[in-house]
Amino acid sequence: MPNGKPAEKRRAILDAAITVFARQGFHSARVSDIA
């Protein structure tokens, strides 16, 4: 994860989560897939 403002980190995590949820579904997603 790049260093930066907390808001930027939060946005990057949310973007990754949305991508994983779209591909795998909420119940199949793991934190390690998002991180």
For each residue, the residues with C-beta under 8 A, 3 or more apart:
1: 9 12 13 35
2: 8 9 12
3:
4: 8 9
5: 8 9
6: 9 10
7: 10 11
8: 2 4 5 11 12
9: 1 2 4 5 6 12 13
10: 6 7 13 14
11: 7 8 14 15
12: 1 2 8 9 15 16
13: 1 9 10 16 17 34
14: 10 11 17 18
15: 11 12 18 19
16: 12 13 19 20 34 35
17: 13 14 20 21 29 34
18: 14 15 21 22
19: 15 16 22 23
20: 16 17 23 24 29 33 34
21: 17 18 24 25 26 29
22: 18 19
23: 19 20
24: 20 21 28 29 33
25: 21 28 29
26: 21 29
27:
28: 24 25
29: 17 20 21 24 25 26 33 34
30: 33 34
31: 34 35
32: 35
33: 20 24 29 30
34: 13 16 17 20 29 30 31
35: 1 16 31 32
